[in-house]
Amino acid sequence: MNQSQDASFQAGQAKGQAQEKAGQMVDQASNAAQSAKESSQEAGQQMQAKAEAAADAVKDKVGANN
């Protein structure tokens, strides 16, 4: 392999490695976003359940649930 071919080969390798690294970073960002979405949905569901329980408790106190 001459010097020019060797440089081209190394440049190709570097490009491939950079593309792979970029792909991994995109995957990690996507996974983090999905995890955040799921956490926020879960938190919202918990808040809704607590609000409903509080509303039911108030209704029970004033006799509105009968």
DRENGURO-208610 format. One record per atom (N, C-alpha, C): residue number from 1; residue in three letters; atom name; x, y, z. Coordinates in nm, 3 decimals. Layout:
<rs>
+------+------+------+---------+---------+---------+
! resi ! resn ! name !    east !   north !      up !
+------+------+------+---------+---------+---------+
!  NUM !  ALA !   CA !       X !       Y !       Z !
...
+------+------+------+---------+---------+---------+
</rs>
This chain:
<rs>
+------+------+------+---------+---------+---------+
! resi ! resn ! name !    east !   north !      up !
+------+------+------+---------+---------+---------+
!    1 !  MET !    N !   0.085 !  -0.117 !   0.000 !
!    1 !  MET !   CA !   0.000 !   0.000 !   0.000 !
!    1 !  MET !    C !   0.091 !   0.124 !   0.000 !
!    2 !  ASN !    N !   0.066 !   0.215 !  -0.092 !
!    2 !  ASN !   CA !   0.148 !   0.336 !  -0.093 !
!    2 !  ASN !    C !   0.094 !   0.436 !   0.009 !
!    3 !  GLN !    N !   0.165 !   0.546 !   0.022 !
!    3 !  GLN !   CA !   0.132 !   0.644 !   0.125 !
!    3 !  GLN !    C !  -0.007 !   0.705 !   0.103 !
!    4 !  SER !    N !  -0.044 !   0.731 !  -0.019 !
!    4 !  SER !   CA !  -0.173 !   0.790 !  -0.050 !
!    4 !  SER !    C !  -0.286 !   0.694 !  -0.016 !
!    5 !  GLN !    N !  -0.266 !   0.567 !  -0.050 !
!    5 !  GLN !   CA !  -0.369 !   0.467 !  -0.018 !
!    5 !  GLN !    C !  -0.382 !   0.450 !   0.133 !
!    6 !  ASP !    N !  -0.268 !   0.452 !   0.202 !
!    6 !  ASP !   CA !  -0.268 !   0.438 !   0.347 !
!    6 !  ASP !    C !  -0.342 !   0.554 !   0.412 !
!    7 !  ALA !    N !  -0.318 !   0.676 !   0.365 !
!    7 !  ALA !   CA !  -0.387 !   0.793 !   0.419 !
!    7 !  ALA !    C !  -0.537 !   0.785 !   0.393 !
!    8 !  SER !    N !  -0.574 !   0.740 !   0.275 !
!    8 !  SER !   CA !  -0.716 !   0.726 !   0.242 !
!    8 !  SER !    C !  -0.782 !   0.620 !   0.330 !
!    9 !  PHE !    N !  -0.710 !   0.510 !   0.352 !
!    9 !  PHE !   CA !  -0.762 !   0.404 !   0.437 !
!    9 !  PHE !    C !  -0.784 !   0.455 !   0.579 !
!   10 !  GLN !    N !  -0.686 !   0.528 !   0.632 !
!   10 !  GLN !   CA !  -0.697 !   0.580 !   0.768 !
!   10 !  GLN !    C !  -0.810 !   0.683 !   0.777 !
!   11 !  ALA !    N !  -0.825 !   0.765 !   0.674 !
!   11 !  ALA !   CA !  -0.934 !   0.863 !   0.673 !
!   11 !  ALA !    C !  -1.069 !   0.791 !   0.672 !
!   12 !  GLY !    N !  -1.078 !   0.685 !   0.596 !
!   12 !  GLY !   CA !  -1.202 !   0.607 !   0.592 !
!   12 !  GLY !    C !  -1.234 !   0.544 !   0.726 !
!   13 !  GLN !    N !  -1.131 !   0.493 !   0.790 !
!   13 !  GLN !   CA !  -1.150 !   0.434 !   0.923 !
!   13 !  GLN !    C !  -1.199 !   0.540 !   1.021 !
!   14 !  ALA !    N !  -1.136 !   0.656 !   1.019 !
!   14 !  ALA !   CA !  -1.173 !   0.764 !   1.111 !
!   14 !  ALA !    C !  -1.318 !   0.807 !   1.086 !
!   15 !  LYS !    N !  -1.356 !   0.816 !   0.960 !
!   15 !  LYS !   CA !  -1.494 !   0.855 !   0.927 !
!   15 !  LYS !    C !  -1.592 !   0.751 !   0.979 !
!   16 !  GLY !    N !  -1.561 !   0.624 !   0.959 !
!   16 !  GLY !   CA !  -1.649 !   0.517 !   1.007 !
!   16 !  GLY !    C !  -1.663 !   0.519 !   1.158 !
!   17 !  GLN !    N !  -1.551 !   0.542 !   1.227 !
!   17 !  GLN !   CA !  -1.555 !   0.548 !   1.373 !
!   17 !  GLN !    C !  -1.638 !   0.667 !   1.420 !
!   18 !  ALA !    N !  -1.624 !   0.781 !   1.353 !
!   18 !  ALA !   CA !  -1.700 !   0.901 !   1.389 !
!   18 !  ALA !    C !  -1.849 !   0.878 !   1.367 !
!   19 !  GLN !    N !  -1.884 !   0.811 !   1.257 !
!   19 !  GLN !   CA !  -2.025 !   0.782 !   1.229 !
!   19 !  GLN !    C !  -2.083 !   0.688 !   1.334 !
!   20 !  GLU !    N !  -2.006 !   0.588 !   1.373 !
!   20 !  GLU !   CA !  -2.051 !   0.494 !   1.475 !
!   20 !  GLU !    C !  -2.072 !   0.565 !   1.608 !
!   21 !  LYS !    N !  -1.977 !   0.650 !   1.646 !
!   21 !  LYS !   CA !  -1.988 !   0.726 !   1.771 !
!   21 !  LYS !    C !  -2.111 !   0.817 !   1.768 !
!   22 !  ALA !    N !  -2.135 !   0.883 !   1.656 !
!   22 !  ALA !   CA !  -2.251 !   0.970 !   1.643 !
!   22 !  ALA !    C !  -2.380 !   0.889 !   1.656 !
!   23 !  GLY !    N !  -2.382 !   0.772 !   1.595 !
!   23 !  GLY !   CA !  -2.499 !   0.685 !   1.607 !
!   23 !  GLY !    C !  -2.525 !   0.644 !   1.751 !
!   24 !  GLN !    N !  -2.419 !   0.613 !   1.823 !
!   24 !  GLN !   CA !  -2.434 !   0.575 !   1.964 !
!   24 !  GLN !    C !  -2.487 !   0.692 !   2.047 !
!   25 !  MET !    N !  -2.438 !   0.812 !   2.017 !
!   25 !  MET !   CA !  -2.483 !   0.930 !   2.091 !
!   25 !  MET !    C !  -2.631 !   0.957 !   2.063 !
!   26 !  VAL !    N !  -2.675 !   0.940 !   1.940 !
!   26 !  VAL !   CA !  -2.816 !   0.958 !   1.906 !
!   26 !  VAL !    C !  -2.900 !   0.854 !   1.980 !
!   27 !  ASP !    N !  -2.855 !   0.731 !   1.984 !
!   27 !  ASP !   CA !  -2.928 !   0.627 !   2.055 !
!   27 !  ASP !    C !  -2.940 !   0.660 !   2.204 !
!   28 !  GLN !    N !  -2.830 !   0.707 !   2.263 !
!   28 !  GLN !   CA !  -2.833 !   0.743 !   2.405 !
!   28 !  GLN !    C !  -2.930 !   0.857 !   2.430 !
!   29 !  ALA !    N !  -2.928 !   0.958 !   2.344 !
!   29 !  ALA !   CA !  -3.019 !   1.071 !   2.360 !
!   29 !  ALA !    C !  -3.164 !   1.025 !   2.346 !
!   30 !  SER !    N !  -3.189 !   0.937 !   2.251 !
!   30 !  SER !   CA !  -3.324 !   0.885 !   2.232 !
!   30 !  SER !    C !  -3.370 !   0.806 !   2.354 !
!   31 !  ASN !    N !  -3.282 !   0.725 !   2.407 !
!   31 !  ASN !   CA !  -3.316 !   0.647 !   2.526 !
!   31 !  ASN !    C !  -3.344 !   0.738 !   2.646 !
!   32 !  ALA !    N !  -3.264 !   0.843 !   2.661 !
!   32 !  ALA !   CA !  -3.284 !   0.938 !   2.771 !
!   32 !  ALA !    C !  -3.418 !   1.009 !   2.755 !
!   33 !  ALA !    N !  -3.451 !   1.047 !   2.634 !
!   33 !  ALA !   CA !  -3.578 !   1.116 !   2.610 !
!   33 !  ALA !    C !  -3.696 !   1.024 !   2.639 !
!   34 !  GLN !    N !  -3.686 !   0.899 !   2.598 !
!   34 !  GLN !   CA !  -3.794 !   0.803 !   2.624 !
!   34 !  GLN !    C !  -3.810 !   0.780 !   2.774 !
!   35 !  SER !    N !  -3.699 !   0.770 !   2.845 !
!   35 !  SER !   CA !  -3.704 !   0.750 !   2.989 !
!   35 !  SER !    C !  -3.768 !   0.870 !   3.059 !
!   36 !  ALA !    N !  -3.732 !   0.990 !   3.016 !
!   36 !  ALA !   CA !  -3.790 !   1.111 !   3.074 !
!   36 !  ALA !    C !  -3.940 !   1.116 !   3.047 !
!   37 !  LYS !    N !  -3.980 !   1.078 !   2.928 !
!   37 !  LYS !   CA !  -4.122 !   1.078 !   2.893 !
!   37 !  LYS !    C !  -4.198 !   0.981 !   2.982 !
!   38 !  GLU !    N !  -4.143 !   0.862 !   3.001 !
!   38 !  GLU !   CA !  -4.210 !   0.762 !   3.084 !
!   38 !  GLU !    C !  -4.217 !   0.808 !   3.230 !
!   39 !  SER !    N !  -4.111 !   0.870 !   3.279 !
!   39 !  SER !   CA !  -4.109 !   0.920 !   3.417 !
!   39 !  SER !    C !  -4.214 !   1.028 !   3.435 !
!   40 !  SER !    N !  -4.224 !   1.117 !   3.339 !
!   40 !  SER !   CA !  -4.321 !   1.225 !   3.349 !
!   40 !  SER !    C !  -4.463 !   1.174 !   3.340 !
!   41 !  GLN !    N !  -4.488 !   1.074 !   3.256 !
!   41 !  GLN !   CA !  -4.622 !   1.014 !   3.250 !
!   41 !  GLN !    C !  -4.658 !   0.948 !   3.382 !
!   42 !  GLU !    N !  -4.562 !   0.878 !   3.440 !
!   42 !  GLU !   CA !  -4.585 !   0.811 !   3.567 !
!   42 !  GLU !    C !  -4.614 !   0.913 !   3.677 !
!   43 !  ALA !    N !  -4.537 !   1.021 !   3.679 !
!   43 !  ALA !   CA !  -4.558 !   1.126 !   3.779 !
!   43 !  ALA !    C !  -4.697 !   1.188 !   3.761 !
!   44 !  GLY !    N !  -4.736 !   1.210 !   3.638 !
!   44 !  GLY !   CA !  -4.868 !   1.266 !   3.612 !
!   44 !  GLY !    C !  -4.980 !   1.175 !   3.659 !
!   45 !  GLN !    N !  -4.963 !   1.046 !   3.637 !
!   45 !  GLN !   CA !  -5.064 !   0.950 !   3.680 !
!   45 !  GLN !    C !  -5.073 !   0.946 !   3.833 !
!   46 !  GLN !    N !  -4.958 !   0.954 !   3.899 !
!   46 !  GLN !   CA !  -4.957 !   0.955 !   4.046 !
!   46 !  GLN !    C !  -5.026 !   1.081 !   4.100 !
!   47 !  MET !    N !  -4.997 !   1.195 !   4.036 !
!   47 !  MET !   CA !  -5.059 !   1.320 !   4.079 !
!   47 !  MET !    C !  -5.211 !   1.313 !   4.060 !
!   48 !  GLN !    N !  -5.254 !   1.258 !   3.948 !
!   48 !  GLN !   CA !  -5.397 !   1.247 !   3.921 !
!   48 !  GLN !    C !  -5.465 !   1.158 !   4.025 !
!   49 !  ALA !    N !  -5.401 !   1.046 !   4.057 !
!   49 !  ALA !   CA !  -5.457 !   0.955 !   4.157 !
!   49 !  ALA !    C !  -5.467 !   1.023 !   4.293 !
!   50 !  LYS !    N !  -5.364 !   1.099 !   4.330 !
!   50 !  LYS !   CA !  -5.367 !   1.170 !   4.459 !
!   50 !  LYS !    C !  -5.476 !   1.276 !   4.460 !
!   51 !  ALA !    N !  -5.491 !   1.347 !   4.349 !
!   51 !  ALA !   CA !  -5.595 !   1.451 !   4.342 !
!   51 !  ALA !    C !  -5.734 !   1.388 !   4.353 !
!   52 !  GLU !    N !  -5.754 !   1.275 !   4.287 !
!   52 !  GLU !   CA !  -5.883 !   1.207 !   4.295 !
!   52 !  GLU !    C !  -5.910 !   1.159 !   4.437 !
!   53 !  ALA !    N !  -5.806 !   1.106 !   4.502 !
!   53 !  ALA !   CA !  -5.822 !   1.059 !   4.640 !
!   53 !  ALA !    C !  -5.854 !   1.177 !   4.732 !
!   54 !  ALA !    N !  -5.789 !   1.291 !   4.711 !
!   54 !  ALA !   CA !  -5.816 !   1.408 !   4.793 !
!   54 !  ALA !    C !  -5.958 !   1.458 !   4.770 !
!   55 !  ALA !    N !  -6.001 !   1.459 !   4.644 !
!   55 !  ALA !   CA !  -6.138 !   1.502 !   4.614 !
!   55 !  ALA !    C !  -6.239 !   1.409 !   4.679 !
!   56 !  ASP !    N !  -6.213 !   1.279 !   4.675 !
!   56 !  ASP !   CA !  -6.302 !   1.183 !   4.739 !
!   56 !  ASP !    C !  -6.306 !   1.203 !   4.890 !
!   57 !  ALA !    N !  -6.191 !   1.233 !   4.949 !
!   57 !  ALA !   CA !  -6.186 !   1.257 !   5.094 !
!   57 !  ALA !    C !  -6.269 !   1.379 !   5.131 !
!   58 !  VAL !    N !  -6.260 !   1.484 !   5.051 !
!   58 !  VAL !   CA !  -6.339 !   1.604 !   5.078 !
!   58 !  VAL !    C !  -6.488 !   1.573 !   5.063 !
!   59 !  LYS !    N !  -6.522 !   1.499 !   4.958 !
!   59 !  LYS !   CA !  -6.663 !   1.463 !   4.938 !
!   59 !  LYS !    C !  -6.714 !   1.380 !   5.056 !
!   60 !  ASP !    N !  -6.630 !   1.288 !   5.105 !
!   60 !  ASP !   CA !  -6.670 !   1.207 !   5.221 !
!   60 !  ASP !    C !  -6.694 !   1.296 !   5.343 !
!   61 !  LYS !    N !  -6.609 !   1.397 !   5.362 !
!   61 !  LYS !   CA !  -6.622 !   1.485 !   5.480 !
!   61 !  LYS !    C !  -6.751 !   1.566 !   5.473 !
!   62 !  VAL !    N !  -6.788 !   1.609 !   5.356 !
!   62 !  VAL !   CA !  -6.910 !   1.692 !   5.344 !
!   62 !  VAL !    C !  -7.033 !   1.609 !   5.310 !
!   63 !  GLY !    N !  -7.017 !   1.480 !   5.299 !
!   63 !  GLY !   CA !  -7.129 !   1.391 !   5.274 !
!   63 !  GLY !    C !  -7.176 !   1.391 !   5.130 !
!   64 !  ALA !    N !  -7.093 !   1.430 !   5.038 !
!   64 !  ALA !   CA !  -7.132 !   1.437 !   4.898 !
!   64 !  ALA !    C !  -7.117 !   1.304 !   4.827 !
!   65 !  ASN !    N !  -7.058 !   1.205 !   4.889 !
!   65 !  ASN !   CA !  -7.036 !   1.076 !   4.824 !
!   65 !  ASN !    C !  -7.150 !   0.978 !   4.850 !
!   66 !  ASN !    N !  -7.250 !   1.020 !   4.922 !
!   66 !  ASN !   CA !  -7.357 !   0.926 !   4.958 !
!   66 !  ASN !    C !  -7.467 !   0.925 !   4.859 !
+------+------+------+---------+---------+---------+
</rs>
